[in-house]
Amino acid sequence: MTVRDRLRALLDGIVPSGSVLDRTVQSGVWATAIKVSSRFLQILMLIVLARVLAPRQFGLMGIALVSLSATRNFSKIGLKTALIQRRNENVDEYLDTAWCLETGRGVVIFAVLFAAAPLIGGFFDEPNAVPLIRVIGLGPLLFGLRNPGIVYFRKDLEFHKEFVYQVSGGIVQFAVGVGYALISPTVWALVFAYVSADAFKFGLSYVVHDYRPWPSFDVSIARELIDYGKWITASSVLYFLYREGDDAFVGWFLSATALGFYQYAYRIADTPSSEVSEILASVSFPAYSKLQDDPVELRQALLATTRVTGFITIPMAIGIALVAPTFVPVVLGDEWTPMIRVMQLLALYGLFHSITRNFGSVWKALDRPDVIAKLAAVRVACIAALIWPAAARFGIEGVGLVVVGVYAFPMLPLDVYILSKMTEIRPLLFFREWFYPLVGAGVMFVSLRRLRGLMDVTPLVELVVLIPTGIVVYTAAALVLSQVSPWKIENDIRSIAGSLS
């Protein structure tokens, strides 16, 4: 038996089973393992590299990543989403056409980045970014050539296979990034880390799935996929503008060093809460798609997901804001202290971002991806109107304040209102699911502030004490609230445990 056959046998032996709900919960565990493992490796790599690379070098890499993200988002056609949303279980007839579309897109992105790199470098007044942009453009080319059959991992809720695929790439990225930095501590450690992960996952995609694409193109299938994906394209463009447009603005209006601080603060502040919500969103979308004809079950699943998301992500975001002044100098070094305040602001962005991220899964599952694009347009318009004067007055802190403020109002109330109309769930039910974890997180915040005032220890000891203490205090507060209020998070935890047993 070959290595490939052994790997396939291992994966086939741990397939999630049972009802859609049970499979969703079981897949959610695998999705959690994917995100936790991948993000742990990525954050660990960034922490290690922060000790050997200067903020400006991260800023140069940030320019390359913003350029890459812009071309990817402006050309995204939502093929994977369209295939997952299809009611039919077997989508083999779509895969060759989808592969041709993605391959062509990858070639175009690489060519555009290679040709436009000098112009991008000139726009940011950073000629040193030109070779970085050209090399990192290999990523989408390799992505387009991947085996399209891996879409079944998510469509069939087989996240155990997705785990092997994604985490293996994360391990390669970490090993290459850290290994290269130890030999040559330059920005190229970051570049080669990203490209090597894409190259490895390209090869692995043909090991973990039997499908073999062929350059066959069906115009009617392409039209069908693109017709669904046109709103994904629009929302992807707008997503880039409100999610990374602030990065581009900081790099252009301020400096590459300011961009290094801002992007690093964003990654650390937003990652824990947004990654948890992305786990739930990635699992819930195929599950919601299977429940799109059962509105009662869909409503129950949506409220349960909202409740669990708030329970996990709200205390994480508040905790990040609290420990940031200790975390940054202890873990990253004194060189990074200018990012503390914006990191605290962006932790609040992570809170709002996490509790509403699941909404997009519902709109896509109900065949209304246009809602995502339209709401994103409103968000982009609000940010565009405020970001320049805020940055001119307060620097990167002003940019962070705009991002947080726009999400708090008008976007959060608008998101809830539209979703409640589509699903016939009263808006107050959503806010109730968020109110109780906010109370528990508030108890945690006050307790840790008082504890910090009583301690006279080194910053490292303070950090080691605050994090586990916060977990204990919040868990205790949540258990009390679950007993004395309508917020029955304890029942959800037991249900999840039962589905896994």
C-alpha positions, 0 to 999 in steps of 0.5 A: 500500500502506497503512502497515498493509499494509507492516507486516504484509508486513514481519512475515510475511517474518521468520516462524520456521521449521523443527522445534518446537525450531528455532522455539523457539530462533528465537522465543527470540531474538525473545523476548529482544529483546522483554524486553531492549528493553522492560526497557532502556527501562523501567529507563532511564526509572526511572533518569532519573526517579530523578534528578528524583523523590523516593523518596516519589513512587515510593512513591505510585506503588507504592501505585497499582501494588500496587492495580492488581496486586491487582485484576488478579491477583484477577480473572485467569482465565487465558484466554491460557494456556488458548488457548495450551495448546489442542492445536488450532492454530486457536482463532478459535471461542474468541476472541469469548468470550474478548474479552467476558470480558476486556472485562467484567473490564477494566470491573469492575477500573476501576470497583472501583479508581475507587470504592475509591481513597479506601479504599485511600488511607486504608488506606495513610494516603496520600490523595495516592495516590487520584487516581493509583489512579483514573487508572491503572485505565484500563490494564486497561480498555484491556487488555480491549478489545485484539484477542484475535487477538494470542494467536496471536503466542505460540501459533504461536511468532511472537515477531517480531510480539510484538516489534513489539507490545511494544517499540512500547509500551515506546518510548511509555512511555519517551517520555511518562514522560521527556518529562512529567518534564522539563516537570513533575517529579511522580509523574504522569510515571510514571502517564501513562507507564503509561497511554499505553503501554496506550492505544497497544498497544490501538490497535496490536493491531488493526493487527498482526493481522487478527482482528476481535472481535465481542460474541458470547458462548458459555456452553459455551466460556466454561465450558471456558476458565474450567475450565482457568483456575480454577487460573490464577486461584488461582495468580494470587491467591497469586502476588500475595500472595507477589510483591507482598504484601510491597510492600503490607505495607511501604507499610502497616507502614512508609511510602510512602518505605520502599515506594519504596526497597523496590520500586526495589531489587526492580525492579533486583535481580530484573529482569535474572535474572527477565526472562531466565527469563521469556523462556525461560518464555514461549517454552518454554510453547507449545513444551512444550505441543506436546511434552506427548505426547512425554515423552522430548523434553519431558525433554530440552527441560526440562533444556536450558532449565534449563541455559541459564537457570542459565548466564545468570541465576546470574552476573547475580544474583551480579554485581548483589549485588556491584556494588550499593554502587557502582551505587546512588550512581553511577547513582541518586544518594546519596538512594537509598543506603538501598536498597543492602542490601535490593537485595543480598538481593533479588538472591539472590531473583532467582537462586532465582526465575529458576532455577525460573520455567521449572517453571511452564511445564511444569505448565501444559503438562501440564495441571496448573496446580493445582500452581502454585497449591498451591505458591504457597499454601505460600509465602504461608503461610511469608511471612505467618508471618515477615514481621511480626516481621522487618519490625519488627526489621530494616525493609525488610532484614528483609522482603527476608530473609524473601522470600529465605529462604522461596524457598531453603527450603522452596520450592526443594527442594519445586519440584524434588521435585514436578517430578522426580516428574511428569517422571521426571527425577532431582532431582540432574540439576537441581542439577547444572545449577545447580552449575557456573554457581554455581562459575563465578559464585563465581570471578567474585565472588572475582576482582572482590572482589580487583580492587576491593580493588586499585583506587583510583579513583572509583566511576564508573570502578570500576563501568565496570571491574567489569562487563565484567571480570566478564563476561570472568572468568565466560565463561572459567570457564564454558568451562573447566568445560565442558571438564572436567565433564559440564556441556556448556553449550558444546554448547547454545550451538552448538546455538542458534547452529546453529538460528539460522543 
